[in-house]
Amino acid sequence: MILILQLLLALSLSLRADGYNHYTVKDCITSSSDLSDLEYINTYYFNKDPYIQFNSTVGEFVGFTEFGVNNAERWNKGPEVQQERAELERYCKHNLPIYYSTILDKAVKPKIRLRSIKQASGGHPAMLVCSAYGFYPPVIDVYWLIDGEKVTSDVTATVEMADGDWYYQIHSFLEYMPTSGEKISCVVEHTSSKEPIIVEWEGSFTNSDMAKIIVGASGFVLGIILSTAGFLYYKMKSPDFL
Ligand SMILES: *[C@@H]1O[C@H](CO)[C@@H](O)[C@H](O)[C@H]1NC(C)=O
């Protein structure tokens, strides 16, 4: 992941459509948290056109327009370039660790909700949706297991959607033909949790599951009645009854 810390300095910002807009953008760019490849870029814009830029890897100002080229020549000989060369340390290396420790290293665990949005009917498959809410950072893996096997087809998922408050949500849909006794679960892997979060689907039973449960429960009740009756009969027959 590339991180860009951006500071917008508007030197004379006009919000009017017929006004002029002069500003500089300071970027600290890195792709690793140890900041080993950190680069500092300061770009000057007039309206939306960049005209001069300092790049810490280059170590000098480079102009893009005639005005920019003239300025670059002058600034590269003066104190301006010395000041810019110190910005990588002073500005980027100072601020980025603060951002890492206060925001980027933080992880917030998703809340998982698993529900059925379509029952199987007339040869059409059923559909389950597994939703993860309120997690950070956005990198997440949501997948399905049927009897312990990862499902590779009949799954569609949204991208990670920003809630606009640093938290994200994502939804994964599974289409399946219900069969008796299968075990379906939704698995979520996220940096906030060392172990994968597994939520098992324990919703609707199929008709044949229901029949088995009724037969089993009836047998159980019958067994209790018969053994109680047998026990009472034995007690009543024994000589020390009452
Ligand atoms: C800064 O300059 C280096 C060396 O020319 C270049 O590789 C890099 O892409 C430049 N960075 C940006 C953001 O333009």
The ligand as an SDF file (V2000), in Angstrom:
LIG
                    3D

 14 14  0  0  0  0  0  0  0  0999 V2000
   11.0690   11.8820   -8.0200 C   0  0  0  0  0  0  0  0  0  0  0  0
   12.2490   11.6570   -8.7680 O   0  0  0  0  0  0  0  0  0  0  0  0
   12.6420   10.3040   -8.9170 C   0  0  0  0  0  0  0  0  0  0  0  0
   13.9580   10.2930   -9.6500 C   0  0  0  0  0  0  0  0  0  0  0  0
   13.8630   10.9710  -10.8760 O   0  0  0  0  0  0  0  0  0  0  0  0
   11.5530    9.5730   -9.6710 C   0  0  0  0  0  0  0  0  0  0  0  0
   11.8900    8.1930   -9.7830 O   0  0  0  0  0  0  0  0  0  0  0  0
   10.2460    9.6930   -8.9230 C   0  0  0  0  0  0  0  0  0  0  0  0
    9.2020    9.0750   -9.6470 O   0  0  0  0  0  0  0  0  0  0  0  0
    9.9140   11.1820   -8.6950 C   0  0  0  0  0  0  0  0  0  0  0  0
    8.7100   11.2080   -7.8740 N   0  0  0  0  0  0  0  0  0  0  0  0
    7.5700   11.7750   -8.2990 C   0  0  0  0  0  0  0  0  0  0  0  0
    6.4160   11.6740   -7.3560 C   0  0  0  0  0  0  0  0  0  0  0  0
    7.4510   12.3570   -9.3600 O   0  0  0  0  0  0  0  0  0  0  0  0
  1  2  1  0
  1 10  1  0
  2  3  1  0
  3  4  1  0
  3  6  1  0
  4  5  1  0
  6  7  1  0
  6  8  1  0
  8  9  1  0
  8 10  1  0
 10 11  1  0
 11 12  1  0
 12 13  1  0
 12 14  2  0
M  END
$$$$
